């Protein structure tokens, strides 16, 4: 064979090898992108589930406080000559309900803050994490205060 033909065949072989490498890289990148997309979807779904659970817990605490307010009101006026609890103690579950409303307003602000997530820097991401942690602590405090009101009510009735 002619040297030019051999050289041409070597160049074709080299080009085909490069094309194969590019094709393999493109396929691997496509697989990586699919994995990343699934991961992003799981993260988004998990975030939505956390928020949904958080909202349901707040709703239940809020409803529980409404029941406590009713119980304090009834037991503060019944029997009329010697009520079970002092009527002024209804202030505790009412204040707790106001506190829960405050927590919900903070939650709205956290959601507003989170809408700019794509433009955040590292300190803003850390700030978001701190806001979420503080929100969780406030929610636990509201639950604890509700349980304290219930315990007080039970102690007065028994």
Buried (B, 14 or more C-beta within 10 A) or exposed (E): EEEEEEEEEEEEEEEEEEEEEEEEEEEEEEEEEEEEEEEEEEEEEEEEEEBEEBEEBBEEBBEBBEEBBEBBBEBBEEEEEEBBBEEEBBEBBBEBBEBBEEBBEBBEEBEEBBEEEEEBEEEEEEEBEEBBEEBEEBBEEBBEBBEEBBEBBEEBEE
